[in-house]
Amino acid sequence: MKTVILDSFALNPGDLSWEWLKNLTECEIYDRTPADKIIQRCEGADIVITNKTPLPKDVLEKLPSLKFIALESTGYNVVDIDYCRERKIHVCNIPSYSTEAVAQLTFSLILEITNAVALHSESVKCGEWTACPDFCYWKIPLTELSGKTLGIVGFGQIGKRVADIAEAFKMNVVAVSGHETDQSHRKNFQWVNTEELKQCADIISFHCPLNKNTEKLCNKEFLDGCKDGVIIINTSRGPVIDESALAAALKNGKVKGAGVDVLSSEPPKSDNPLLTAPNCFITPHIAWAGFETRKRLMAILESNVKAYLNGNPQNVVNN
């Protein structure tokens, strides 16, 4: 049984171990795999493990030995799922491993915009506090979260956890979801439609999956319908945001600030409009990257591979 890992570095830059896999199968581990070497490296492999390295139909057709694809991620859009179903290639993902981490980064972005910690720390180090005639100063208007309304688009496990944290800040929460569930235990919570959410939310945070209904959901029309000075947060998928529209709204002041951990292409192209947009905070897709989070992911990946080898594949996304 041969296993190939196409892009191991993001999950394990050296602080985790692949020994469990080496003990189970013959394996070849690559930090990264360019597109023109995918077929060559996967030749003869029974199992392929991938994170973001794509496995489209024209690649999969040239891998007759392949029987199992283990993803190092929750999302599985990098794999041609329909073709894998035809070929009876099991594809398994990593569900619900990053809920706490993504919710944590969501509020890290919100708090950076509302409290400007980095800006003020840098100003102090540059001597502005030392030279200040007063005991304190602030470089931009600061915002208290208590009493503000957080709009959550997508109310799965991450959206719910974000709502929990918002409640601790004494915020009001409104949410849009394709599957409304009983949330009567929550204080100051309300299900709304998209139009209502835009009109009342001071901060809008996206936690929805990427599909034909959510691609570029946050576009010019969406932003025009929001409150003036709204804050936009995206830790879901980059294409949920129309980046040109968001950049324009940041420039004209319609949007007070934005915090995004994901972009439409990663790494971004140098001409991505958000790279030069004012009051836009961008992190390089790190919500999942905490040591504890990656350790949890690795444990689920190990469980997925062992389950397949035992003849009982789990977390299959293409049944």
C-alpha positions in Angstrom: 0.0 0.0 0.0 1.6 3.3 -1.2 0.6 6.7 0.2 1.7 10.1 -1.2 1.3 13.4 0.6 1.4 16.2 -1.9 1.6 19.2 0.4 2.6 18.4 3.9 4.3 21.6 5.0 1.3 23.7 5.8 -0.1 21.1 8.2 3.3 20.0 9.5 6.2 22.3 9.1 8.2 20.2 11.6 6.4 20.4 14.9 4.1 17.4 14.3 5.0 13.8 13.3 4.2 11.6 10.3 5.5 8.5 12.1 2.0 7.1 12.4 1.6 7.1 8.6 5.0 5.6 8.0 4.0 2.7 10.4 0.9 2.1 8.3 2.0 2.3 4.7 4.9 2.9 2.4 4.8 6.7 2.0 6.4 9.6 0.1 6.0 13.0 1.7 6.4 16.2 -0.2 6.3 19.7 1.3 4.7 21.1 -1.8 3.9 19.7 -5.3 3.7 21.9 -8.4 0.9 21.1 -10.8 3.3 19.6 -13.4 4.5 17.0 -10.9 1.3 15.8 -9.4 0.8 12.8 -11.8 4.5 11.8 -11.6 4.5 11.8 -7.8 1.1 10.1 -7.4 2.0 7.3 -9.9 1.2 3.9 -8.3 -0.3 5.4 -5.2 -3.2 3.8 -3.5 -3.8 6.8 -1.1 -3.2 10.4 -1.8 -3.2 13.0 0.9 -3.8 16.6 -0.1 -4.6 20.0 1.4 -4.8 22.5 -1.4 -3.1 20.7 -4.2 -5.8 20.2 -6.8 -6.9 16.8 -8.1 -9.1 17.5 -11.1 -10.6 14.8 -13.4 -7.8 15.1 -16.0 -5.2 14.3 -13.3 -7.3 11.6 -11.6 -7.8 9.8 -14.9 -4.1 9.2 -15.1 -4.0 7.6 -11.6 -5.5 4.1 -12.1 -4.2 2.8 -8.8 -5.8 5.5 -6.7 -8.4 4.3 -4.3 -8.6 6.8 -1.4 -8.1 10.6 -1.1 -7.6 11.9 2.4 -8.0 15.7 2.7 -6.1 17.7 5.2 -9.0 20.2 5.3 -12.8 20.5 5.7 -13.3 21.9 2.3 -13.1 19.5 -0.7 -13.5 21.7 -3.7 -9.9 20.9 -4.8 -11.0 17.4 -5.7 -13.4 16.4 -8.6 -15.9 14.7 -6.3 -18.2 13.6 -9.1 -15.5 11.8 -10.9 -14.3 10.2 -7.7 -17.8 8.9 -7.1 -17.9 7.3 -10.5 -14.5 5.7 -9.9 -15.5 4.7 -6.4 -12.6 6.6 -4.9 -13.4 7.4 -1.3 -12.8 11.1 -0.5 -12.7 11.9 3.2 -12.4 15.4 4.8 -11.6 16.7 8.3 -14.9 18.0 9.8 -15.3 20.4 12.8 -11.6 20.6 13.8 -11.2 24.4 13.7 -14.4 25.8 15.3 -12.7 27.3 18.3 -9.7 28.6 16.3 -11.8 30.3 13.6 -14.1 31.9 16.1 -11.0 33.2 18.0 -9.5 34.8 14.9 -12.9 36.3 14.0 -12.8 38.3 17.2 -9.1 39.0 16.8 -10.0 40.8 13.6 -13.0 42.5 15.1 -11.0 43.8 18.1 -8.1 45.0 15.9 -10.6 47.2 14.0 -12.4 48.4 17.1 -9.5 48.9 19.4 -6.5 49.3 17.1 -4.1 47.6 19.4 -1.2 47.3 16.9 -1.6 50.9 15.8 -1.4 52.3 19.3 1.4 49.9 20.4 3.5 51.1 17.5 2.8 54.7 18.2 3.9 54.3 21.8 7.2 52.6 20.7 7.7 55.5 18.3 7.7 57.9 21.2 4.3 59.5 20.9 3.2 58.6 24.4 6.5 59.9 25.9 5.9 63.2 24.1 2.2 63.4 24.9 1.1 66.3 27.2 -1.8 64.1 28.5 -1.9 60.8 30.3 -3.5 59.1 27.3 -4.4 59.6 23.7 -6.0 57.7 20.8 -5.2 57.9 17.2 -8.6 56.8 15.8 -12.0 56.6 17.3 -12.4 53.5 19.4 -15.5 51.4 19.6 -17.2 49.4 22.4 -18.8 46.2 21.3 -21.4 46.0 24.0 -24.8 46.9 22.6 -23.6 46.6 18.9 -25.3 44.2 16.5 -23.3 41.4 15.0 -24.7 39.9 11.8 -23.7 36.3 11.2 -24.0 34.9 7.7 -24.0 31.1 8.0 -24.8 29.5 11.3 -23.0 26.2 11.5 -20.7 25.2 14.3 -18.4 28.2 13.7 -21.2 30.7 13.4 -22.7 29.4 16.6 -19.4 29.7 18.5 -19.0 33.3 17.2 -22.5 34.0 18.6 -21.4 32.6 22.0 -18.5 35.0 22.1 -20.6 37.9 21.0 -23.0 37.2 23.8 -20.1 37.4 26.3 -19.4 40.9 24.9 -23.1 41.7 25.4 -23.7 42.2 21.7 -27.0 41.7 19.9 -26.8 38.9 17.3 -28.8 38.4 14.1 -28.2 35.5 11.8 -29.0 34.2 8.3 -28.9 30.5 7.6 -30.3 28.0 5.2 -31.2 25.9 8.2 -32.8 27.8 11.1 -32.7 25.9 14.4 -34.0 26.6 17.8 -31.9 29.3 19.4 -34.3 30.2 22.2 -31.5 29.7 24.8 -29.7 32.7 23.4 -30.1 36.2 24.7 -30.6 39.1 22.2 -30.7 36.7 19.2 -32.9 36.9 16.2 -33.2 35.0 12.9 -33.5 37.5 10.0 -33.3 37.5 6.2 -30.3 39.0 4.3 -32.0 42.3 3.8 -32.8 42.7 7.5 -29.3 41.7 8.5 -27.7 44.3 6.2 -29.9 47.1 7.6 -29.3 46.4 11.3 -25.8 44.9 11.7 -22.9 47.1 12.8 -20.5 44.2 12.1 -21.1 41.4 9.5 -19.2 38.2 9.8 -19.2 35.5 7.1 -19.2 31.8 8.1 -21.0 30.3 5.1 -19.8 27.6 2.7 -18.8 28.6 -0.8 -21.4 27.6 -3.4 -23.2 29.2 -6.3 -25.5 31.1 -3.9 -22.7 32.5 -1.7 -20.0 33.3 -4.3 -19.5 37.1 -4.3 -22.5 37.4 -1.9 -20.8 40.4 -0.4 -20.9 42.5 -3.6 -21.6 46.2 -4.3 -25.4 45.7 -4.0 -24.9 43.9 -0.7 -22.6 46.6 0.7 -24.8 49.5 -0.5 -27.6 48.0 1.6 -25.5 47.9 4.8 -25.3 50.6 7.5 -22.8 53.3 6.9 -19.6 52.5 8.8 -20.3 48.7 8.8 -17.4 46.4 9.6 -16.9 43.3 7.4 -15.2 40.1 8.5 -14.6 37.0 6.4 -13.0 33.9 7.8 -15.0 31.5 5.5 -13.9 31.4 1.9 -12.3 34.2 -0.1 -14.7 34.2 -3.1 -17.7 35.0 -0.8 -16.4 38.6 -1.1 -16.3 40.6 -4.2 -12.9 42.1 -3.5 -13.2 45.1 -5.8 -16.5 46.1 -4.3 -15.2 45.8 -0.8 -12.1 47.8 -1.6 -14.2 50.5 -3.2 -16.5 50.6 -0.1 -13.4 50.9 2.2 -12.1 53.8 0.1 -15.3 55.7 0.1 -16.0 55.1 3.8 -19.1 53.0 3.4 -17.3 50.3 5.2 -15.4 51.4 8.3 -13.0 48.4 8.3 -12.6 44.9 7.1 -10.8 41.9 8.4 -10.2 38.9 6.2 -8.3 35.7 6.6 -9.1 34.4 3.2 -8.8 35.8 -0.4 -10.2 34.7 -3.8 -6.8 33.3 -4.7 -4.1 32.2 -2.3 -1.4 33.4 -2.2 -3.0 36.6 -3.6 -2.0 38.2 -6.8 -0.1 41.4 -6.4 -2.9 43.5 -7.9 -5.6 42.2 -5.4 -7.5 45.4 -4.6 -7.7 44.6 -0.9 -3.9 44.7 -0.5 -4.0 48.5 -0.9 -7.4 49.2 0.5 -7.5 51.5 3.6 -8.5 49.9 7.0 -8.3 46.4 5.6 -6.6 43.8 7.8 -5.5 40.7 6.1 -4.1 37.6 7.7 -2.6 34.8 5.5 -5.3 32.1 6.1 -4.1 31.3 9.6 -7.3 30.7 11.5 -6.6 27.0 11.3 -2.9 27.2 11.9 -2.6 27.1 15.7 -0.5 24.2 17.0 -3.5 22.8 19.0 -5.7 23.1 15.9 -3.3 21.4 13.6 -2.6 18.6 16.1 -6.4 18.0 16.2 -6.5 17.9 12.4 -3.6 15.4 12.3 -5.4 13.2 14.8 -8.6 13.1 12.6 -6.5 12.5 9.5 -4.8 9.5 11.2 -8.2 8.2 12.2 -9.6 8.7 8.6 -6.6 6.7 7.1 -6.9 3.9 9.7 -10.6 3.7 9.2 -10.1 3.3 5.4 -7.4 0.7 5.9 -9.8 -1.2 8.2 -12.4 -1.2 5.6 -14.8 1.3 7.2 -14.0 4.7 5.7 -15.4 7.6 7.8 -16.0 11.3 7.0 -16.7 10.4 3.4 -17.9 13.4 1.3 -18.8 11.5 -1.9 -21.1 8.7 -0.9 
